[in-house]
Amino acid sequence: MLTKWPAASTRSAMMLAVLGLVMSYGSNANYAQGEPPEPPEDPAVQPEVPHEPPGALDSIPVPEPPNLSEFIKNRKKAILLGKALFWDMQAGSDGETACATCHWHAGADVRDRNTVNPGVESDIAKAFDAHDQFFQPNDELEADDFPFHRLQDPTEKRSSNNPVVHDTSEIVGSQGVVKQDFVRIREGIRKDKGVIVPDSVFNINGINSRQVTNRNTPTTINAVFFDRLFWDGRANRFFNGVNPFGDTDPSAMVWKTEVTNLSHHPDRPMSQVRVLIDNGALASQAVGPPLNEVEMSWNGRTFPELGQKMLLLRPLRKQRIHKRDSVLGKYRDGSGRGLKVSYSQLIRDAFRDEWWNSKETTDEGFTQMEANFSLFWGLAIQMYESTLVSDDAPYDQWKHGDESALSEDAKKGLEIFLNEGKCINCHGGPEFAAATISEIRGALSPDEDPIEFMPMQVGEAFYDNGFYNIGVRPTVEDLGVGGNGPFGPFALARRVKQGQEPHELGQDISIGPNDRIAVDGAFKTPSLRNVELTGPYFHNGGQRTLTEVVQFYARRADFFEENKDDLDPDVEGIEEIRGDDEKIAQVVAFLKSLTDERVRYKRAPFDHPELVIMNGHKDGVKRGVALDNRVKIRAVGRKGGKEVKPFDEIVD
């Protein structure tokens, strides 16, 4: 294993301005002693009302597209297809990388070797005053590497008396594929034909190693409740059947058979149509990684080519499936590996005929089923992931009347979470999240909108509801929802300001050219459900334990001054728990009460087929690239299996 680079000189501590709020209380009785009476209370200033605990998760309906029946004719077969595609390692250009490769552990990723991205891509960020690099490719994460931004006293604000003792812009991401250019698929073979491209970043002594993503991997469990997905919200609410960008891409088209009475049209003519499938963020997200040159694909592969490849392969053919798998077990091949039914048959069974049954081919020579493979991939995986709802945590049991389900420490932590901690302001509702469908335009949304106007640390500004800059890292390092994609800004507020009209925004709002937008450096607020199992934390993966996370919120945003123009108003610190280890532990106890034991033990619907993950590299070279360190994750059935360990225990 390679050793870590020596730490460069750490960043000099900076004096921060301390915001203070002085409040005085008194009684008019003092007037009798010669003291002046207090001024009358301002009727506009209302005392804060204690927050009520959110409901159980099963009180929120699981969202789905309102026009789903226009595409899917058999829900069970669509879920079956989605689970097979999600876990199938053959989908990667290397024949070894599935969606599940980065979402195998409580829906997230806890691999600890070769998982660090150097970060800081923009020229502005590179010029920032200190970006120490501590990791090389194939390094193994250890407990004392965390947190990535470390103060001498982790519970107090940064100051000259509490200096920064460790800082890096590096990111704990997920391993993907080795850098190559795509040439072609190879019929009946799971590995694509590619040409190695020298990688100046991810290499071991000049030999390409697996690339690492530039953000930490969020969990897929409960992801169905979000209005938009990815940390930056680029996975659009509207699935266009082709890519993550929804209504922003006017050129995204799928193929549909033109006639309904096909008995008189043996050629079954087809034409391109535009679709926008609402509540489709899961599908929008699902079609991103399969073509991403870091995550799953050699550079340049298309979805029709992926479809052509997968339709020639038996589903999951190299992976064992438990005979009691809650979805796949019934279709398990007699060999115990893979399914006995083909992907083409599953598509025919799951989807309406007009999306696959034409006998024509496209100008590029693809069948309709191949050309529409992105549509099938996205919707089927959405159907599968919609079943991954963890609504039986101790917290849910407590909300249903079992007082013993929460410990006394967890109940005290909940009180802090709801009140003095103000955690509920961002992690709201039964989902304990933000940017959710229920909050923005559903059951909990009477006073909420996709775009809101809010007081910030400095002044007021428009922002995207559910996306907040909390000062984990300097804004210039990663703009988050403030960034741009191939079709313009990710942020709804910025799109409106630029004169665009997001499709069915559902909000009557005008943002003038001189109005302020605060979206830079803002990221989607994730769900706290099962957070015990989904470390490391934040978009950069820079915190190892929940205690470190709570300490972060207790002391104040790490980059408060640097990010002040875009900073959320609720990250000034929590005086009531700052330096109080007992109260911090109570908040952690509450957060752990959001863990569903079915997730911890991989019980249905969280059971899965066998998966082989690559956890860094061993000494040696194979076919011109670094030799993989392969780790087998055993198949489990509906009754579950071995306990899922938290990240902090794995790297301890």
N, C-alpha and C positions, 0 to 999 in steps of 0.2 A: 504494500500500500504506500502511496506517495505521502510524504509528510507535508504538513501545512507550511505555507510561507511564513517567515517571521513577520510579526505584526509591525506595520509601519507606525510612525508616531501618531498617537491618537489625537483626536481633535481637541483643541484647547477649549476649556469651558467658557461659556458665554453668559454674561449677566442678563437676566430676563426681567422685564418690567412685571411687577406683581399687581394684578388687578385686585382691588379691595372694595368691599361693599360694607359700609358702616350703617348699622341699623340701631336705633335707640328706642327703648320702650319705657313707658312711664304710666303714671296714673294722675288723673285730675285731682285726686285727693291731696297731691302735693301743693295745690294752690292754697289750701288752708294754712300751710306752713310758710306762705309768702312766696312760693315759686310760681311762675307763670303757668297758665294752663297749656296743654299741648294743643297744637292746631287741629282742627277737625279732620277726620279721616278723609282721604281722597276717595270718592265713590268709585273712581276708575280702577283703583288698586284693590284687587280681590285676593283674599287669603288662598293659599294653595290648598286644593282639596286632595286628600290622600287617594292614591290610585287603587282601584279594585284589581285583584289578581285576574289575569285573563282567563278565559274559559278553557276547557279541555279541547284538544285538537280535533276531536270528532265532532265538535260543534260547528266547524267550518266545512262546507261542502268541498270535495275535491274538484277543482276546476277541470273543464274539458271544452274542446271546441264546440260551439253551438251547431256547426254544420258537419260534424264528424261523420254522420250517416251518408254524406255525399261521397265519401272516400272509402270508409270501412264498412264491410258487410258482416263481418264476424269478429266480435271483440276478443273472444278467447284466442282465436288463431292469430290475431294481431299482437296480443300480449306474448304468445309463444314465439312468434317471429321476432319481436323486439328483444326478448330475453336472449334468444340465440345470437342475434346480431351484436348485442351489447357485450357478450362474453366471448365471442369468437375471435381467437388470436389470428386467424387467417386474414382478417380484414386489413391488418397492417401491411405495408409494402414489404416488410421483412418477414411476414408470415408468423410473427411472434408478438404482435402488439394489438390489443383489443381496446375498446372503450374502457373496459373493466380494469385494464392494466394500471390506470391512474385513479380508479374508483373502486378498488377491491376491498378496502378496509373501512367498514362503516360508511361506505360511499365515498371515501377520501383515499389518501395515499400516505403511508408512513414509512416508505423506504428511506433508509438512512445512509446510503452510499451512492456517490455520484449524483447527488440531488441538488447541487448548488449552482445557480446561475449567477454570473458576475454582476448583472444589473447595470443600471445607468447607461442608457443607449443614446440619449440626446446630447448634443454638443453643450447645451446650457447646463445640463446636469453634470456632465464631465468636468465642467469648470467650477462646480460647487467646491467649497473650500477644503473638504477632506473626505475621501472615499477609500478607506483602507480595504485592502483585499486580503483575506485570510485563507481562502480555500483554492485548491487546485482540482482539476477533474479527477474523479474517483476517490476523493477524500471521504472519510466516514464521519458523520456528525456525532458529536459527543455532548454530554450534558453541559460541560463547562463552556461550550461554544455559545450558549444562550444566556440572556437575550442578546440579540444582535446589536441593539443600542442599550448600553448599560451605564447606569449612574453609580456613583460610589455608595449612596444610600438609595435603594430602589423604591422607597415609599415617599421620598421628598422631591419637591420641585428641583429642577436644574438651576444651579446658582454657582457663584464662586466658591461657596462652602460645600457644594455637592456637585463636583465636576463629572463630566463624561469620562469613563475609563475604558470604553470599548465602543467602536462604531464601525459599521460596514453597510454599504448599500447592496450587498449581495442578497440573494433571494433563495429560499428553499422552495424549489419547484418539483416537477416530476420528470423522470427520464422518459424520453421518447425514442426516436429512431436515430441511426447514424446518418450523417449528411450525405445524400446521394441525389443525383438527377434521375428522374423516371425515364425509362426507355419504352417499355411495353409490359403488358401482363404476359404470363406464360400459361397456356391452356392446361387446366387441370393441376397446376402447381401453385402452392400458396405464396411463394415468394416471387415478387415482381422482378423484372429485369431492370437493373439500375447501373449507374456509373458513379463511382465514388468521387466526391468533390472534396478536396482538402479543406479541413475545418481548422481555422486559426484559433478558435476558442476552445472547442471540446475535442481535445486530443491528448494522448499520453505518449510523450516522446515522439510526436509527429504522426502517431497512428490514430485515426479517427475513433473517438469514443462516442457513446450515446449522448445526444443533445439533451438539454434540460430546459423546461419551460421557464418563462420569466415572471410567473406568478404562482402562488401556492394553489393547490387544487382544492376547490370547494366540494362538499359532499353532494351526491345526487339524491340522497334521502331527503324527502320533503321538498325537493326542488320544484315540484309541480305547483306549489303555492305562489311562486314568484311571477310577477308581471313581465320582467325581463331577466335574462341570465348572463353569465360570466360576471366577473368582478366589475367590468366597465359597462354592463348593460347592452352590449352590442348584439346579443342574441335577442332579436326583436320579438315583441308580443305577437306579431303576425308572421306565421310561417308561410314563406312564398314557394315552398316545395323544392327549393334549389340550394339556398345558402342561408347563413344566419341573419342576413340584413333586411329581411322583411319588406316593408313598404318603401324603403329607401332605394331599392334596386328595381327600377321600372323594366329592366330587360329580363328579369327572371321569369322563365316560362316552363311549363310542363306540357306533356303530350296527352291529348284526350281523343278517344274515338268519337267521330263526328255524329254517328247515327246510333239510335237505340235499337231499331229493329234490324239486327244484323243478318237475319236469314236471307234478306234480299241484297245484301252487300257482302259477298264473300271476301272481298279484299279488305274490308273493315278500314276505311280511310281514317286518318288521324290528322289533327292539327294542333298547333301550339296555343295554349290558353294561359292566362295569368290567374293565379289563385292567391288569396290572402286568408289564411286560416287563423281566426282569432283564438286567444288563449293557447297559442302555439309556441311559447318560448322554449319549452323542452325540446320540441322538434327543431326549432331554429338552432339551439345549442348543439343538438346531436349531430347535425351535418357539418359542424365546423372542424372537429379534430380529424376525421378520416382523410381530409385532403391537406391538413396542415403539415408542412415540411419538417417541423420539429416533433410533433406529437405522434403521427401515425403513418405518414406518407413520404415516399420519395418526392422531390420537388417536380411538379408538373402533371401529376396524375389527375384525371377527371373522374367525376362520379359515374358516368356511363362505363368507363373502363373498370372502375371498382365493381360495378354491377355485373359486367361481363365476367370478371374473375369469380365473384362469389356464386353466381348462378351455375358455375361449372364445378363447384366444390360441395362436398357433403357437409352440412352444418356441423361445426365443432368436432370435426372428424378425428382430431388428434387429442381431444380432451375428454377425460372421464366424466360421466354424468351419474349422479347418485340415482339409484332406482326409485327413491322416494322424493326426488326433486318435485317441488310443488307445482311446477309448470312444465318442465321438460321430461319428467320421469316417464310419462305415458308414451312418449315418442322416442325413447332411448333405443339406440341400435342394439342388436343382440350382442355385439362385441363389448358393450359397456362404454364405448367411446362414440361420441357424436350422436346425431339423430338419424332415424331411418326414413325421414321424409326430406325432400329437397327444398331449397330456398324458393325455387320457382313454384312448387306446389303450395308452399305456405303463402306466397304472395297471391296466388290465384284463390286460395281459400279465404284470405283475410280481406282483400281489397275488391272493390266493385270492378266489374269487367271492363268498363270503359277506360280504365287507367292502365291496362296491360294487354288487351286481347287483339290489338291490330296485327295484321300480317304484313303491314308495311314496315319499312325501315327508314331511318333518318338519312340525311345526305351523307353523314359520316359512317353509315353502315350499321348503326345500332338498332336493335329491336326496341319496341315501345317499352318493354319491361326493363331493358337495360338503360334506356334514356331516362326513365322515370325512377331510377333506383334511389335517387336522393329523396324523392317523395315518400317511397316506401320505408326507407331507412329512418327518416325523421319521425314520421307518424307512428311507426311500429315501436321505436324506442320510447317515444313519448307515452304510448299506451302501457309499456312495461314499467317505465319509471313512475307512472301515475299510481302504480300499486305499492310503491316504496314509501309508505306513510307510517311513521312511528308514533301512533296515537295511544300507546299504552305504557307511558312512563309513569313513575311514582307520582309525578305532579298531576297527571291526568286522573289517576286513581284517587288522589286527594280531592280533586275537583268533583269527582263523582261521589264523594261522601266518606271515603276511607281516611279518617283523621290520622291513623297510624302510618300512612304511606309516606309522610314527610317527617323527618327527624326534627327535633326542636331547633337544632342549628340551621337546618334548611329553611324552617319557617322564619327564623330571625334574618337569614340571608335574603329571603323573599321580601321582607319588609324594607330592608336597605335597598334592594333592587328596585322596588316600586317607588320609594320616596326619596330619601336624601341622596341616593346614588343616581337618580334620574335615568337609570338604565332603560326603563320601560319607554322612555321618550323615543328611543330608536329601535329597541327590540320589543315591539308591541304585539298585541293580539295573541291568540293561541299558538301562532307559529313562532312567537318570540323572534320576530324578524321585522324588516321593513321592505318597501318596494314589492309588497305582496298584492295579489289581485283583490283579496278581501279588504285590504286597507285602502287601496287606490280607487277601486270601482266595484266593490262587492259588499259583503255583509257588514263590514265595519267602516264603510267609506262615506257616510253622510257629510262629514266635514273635511274630507280629504280629496285631493286632486293630484293628477300626475305631475303638475308643476305647481310649486308653492312659492309664496313670498314670505321671507322669514328674517328676523333679526339675526345677524351673524356676529362674530367677535368684533367686527368693525362695520357699523352701519347695517343696512338691510339689502337683500338681494333676492332675485329669483333663483331657484335651484330645482333639481329633479328630486321629487319625493322618494325617500328611501336610500338616497346616495349621499354620503357625508364624507367630508374631509376631517379626519380626527387626529391628524398630526403624527401618524405612525412613522412616516418618512417625509422628507421635503417634497413639496408639490412638484418641483421641477423634475424629480426622478421618474414619476409616472403620473400622467394626467388623468388616468382612470376614465370615468364617464365624460370628462372634459376633452378626451381625445377625438380623433377623427378616423373614420374608416374609408373604404374606397368610394363610398357614396355620400360622404359628408359627416357632420358631427354625430356622435353617439347621443349627446344630451338633448332631450326634448326641448329644454329651455333655450338652448343655443339654436336649435333648428327653427323654433318659432321666431326668435330674434332676427334670424337671417331671412325671414319671410316665407319659410316652408310651412306646410300644413300637414303635420303628421296624421296619417290615416286614422280617422275616427278617434281623435284625441279625447273627445267627450268632455271638453272643457272650453268654455268661452274665455279666451285670454289673449291679451295683446301685450307684447313686450317691445318697447320702442328702442330705437338705435342707441339712445343714451342711457337706457336702463341697465342696471348692473346684473351680471350673471355670476353666480358663485358655484361653479361645477368642477373647476380644475382640482385634481388631486382627490376627488370624491369617489368612493367605492360603494358598491351594493352592501347594505347591512345584511349579513348572513343570519340564518336561523341559529339559535342557541341550542336547539334540540340535538341531543347526542354529542354536544360539544366536548364532553369528557373524552370522547374517542376519536376526535377529528383534528387533533393537533398535527403539526405546529400551527400557530395562530396568526391572524391578520393576512392581508394580501401578499405580504412578503415572507410569511412563515417565520418571522423573527422572534417569536415567543414560544418557549417549550411547554410551559405549564399554565394551568388556569390561574394559579397564584400570581405568576408574572403578569398575566393579562389584567387581573384586578388591581395589582400594584400600579400598572400603567395608568389606569383610569383614576386611581386614588391620587397619584402625584400631580398629574396634569399632562396634556399632550407633550410628547417628546420634542416636537418641532413646532411649538406654539407660536413663537415670534416669526419664524420663517414662513409659516402657512397662514398667518392671521387674516389675510384678505379673503381667504376661502374657508376659514375654519368654522366648524360647527360650534354653536354657543355652549354646548353641554360638556365640553372637555376641559374645563378649568380646574379639574380636580375634585375630589370628594373629601372635604375636611373631616367629616365625621368618622371616616375609616382610615385616614392617612396615618401611617405608623402604628395602626392597631391590628396586630396579627390575628387576634381572635375574631374581629369583625370581618377581616378579609377572608378568613377560613370559613366563616358562616356564608358569605356570598358564594364561595366555591362549593360549599355543601349544597346550596340551592341549585347551582348550575348542574351539579351531578344528578340532581333529582329529575332532570330532563332526559336522562338516558333510558331508552326503552330496552328492556332486557332481551327482547327478541333480536334487536340489533347487536347487542353484546355477544349473544350466542348464535347468531346467524340462523335464527329460526324463520320459517316462512312468514312473510314473503321475501325475507332477506337471505334465503339459501341460494346456492349457486353451483355451477359446474367447476371442475378442476381448472386451475389457471397457473401458468408458469410465468413468473415475473422476473425481470432482470434487475438485480440489485447491485449495480456497479459492475466492475470488470475484474477478472482474474488475470494473472500473469500470462501473457501469450497473445498470439495474433491468429485470427481465423479469417481466411478469404479477404485479407487486407485491412481488417478492422480489429479493434480490441476484443478479446475473448470475453464473452458474457459470464457473469456470475448468476447462474439460474437458481431460482428458489421456487419449489412447487407448493402451491396452495391447494389443499385437498378439496375435492367435491364434498358438499354437504347436502343433506335432504331436508325435508320440511321440519324435522325435529331439531335441526341445528347441529352444532359441533363445538369445536374448541373456542374458548373465550377470546374475544377481541381485546387486545391490550391497548391502553392509551399510549400515545407517542412518547410521553415523558418517561414511561417505564421502559420502552424499547431502547431508548438512547441513554438511559441512566447507567 
